[in-house]
Amino acid sequence: MLNAEAHKKVGDNRTKIVNALYDSLIKGNASSAKLLFDLADGLINCEDPVVMGQLVSYAEKLESERQLAADAADEEAEKKLDEAMG
């Protein structure tokens, strides 16, 4: 039952996981590259709920970091616009 729930959670979040790992790879994160390639090659045990829980948590952390960076960039752009407008 636990394996089924873990499989469902990963299935539901597969796009989020892959996108977060890929975005992090583009930014030069070697750990994300290894995880992404291991996942693609079937080297990660997708049946292990602990492993998959960790992968989902890692992807959520990467997604959160990306959102924080985007928010900071938006704030900086607004600040520059406010300064330019006087």
C-alpha positions in Angstrom: 0.0 0.0 0.0 2.9 2.4 0.8 4.6 1.6 -2.5 1.4 2.3 -4.3 1.0 5.7 -2.6 4.7 6.5 -3.3 4.3 5.5 -7.0 1.1 7.7 -7.3 2.9 10.7 -5.7 5.8 10.4 -8.0 3.5 9.9 -11.0 1.5 13.0 -10.0 4.7 15.0 -9.6 6.8 13.6 -12.5 6.7 16.8 -14.5 7.5 18.9 -11.5 10.4 16.6 -10.6 11.9 16.5 -14.1 11.5 20.3 -14.6 13.1 21.1 -11.3 16.0 18.8 -11.9 16.4 20.1 -15.5 16.3 23.8 -14.4 18.8 23.1 -11.7 21.0 21.2 -14.2 21.0 24.3 -16.5 22.2 26.4 -13.6 25.2 24.0 -13.2 24.0 21.9 -10.3 25.9 18.6 -10.8 23.8 16.7 -8.2 20.6 17.5 -10.2 22.3 16.3 -13.4 23.3 13.0 -11.8 19.8 12.5 -10.4 18.1 13.4 -13.7 20.4 11.0 -15.7 20.0 8.2 -13.1 16.3 8.6 -13.1 16.2 8.5 -16.9 18.5 5.4 -17.0 16.3 3.6 -14.4 19.1 3.6 -11.8 16.8 5.1 -9.1 14.5 2.6 -7.5 11.2 4.2 -8.2 9.5 1.5 -6.1 11.2 2.6 -2.9 8.9 5.1 -1.1 11.8 6.5 0.9 13.9 7.2 -2.2 11.0 8.7 -4.0 9.9 10.8 -1.1 13.4 12.2 -0.9 13.4 12.9 -4.6 10.0 14.7 -4.4 11.3 16.7 -1.4 14.5 17.7 -3.4 12.4 18.7 -6.4 10.1 20.8 -4.2 13.2 22.5 -2.6 14.6 23.3 -6.1 11.2 24.7 -7.2 11.0 26.8 -4.1 14.5 28.2 -4.7 13.6 29.0 -8.3 10.5 30.9 -7.0 12.5 32.8 -4.5 15.0 33.8 -7.2 12.2 34.9 -9.5 10.6 36.9 -6.7 13.9 38.6 -5.9 14.4 39.5 -9.5 10.9 41.0 -9.7 11.5 43.0 -6.6 14.8 44.3 -8.0 13.1 45.3 -11.3 10.3 47.1 -9.4 12.9 49.0 -7.3 14.8 50.1 -10.4 11.6 51.2 -12.1 10.6 53.1 -9.0 14.0 54.8 -9.0 13.8 55.6 -12.7 10.4 57.1 -12.3 11.6 59.3 -9.5 
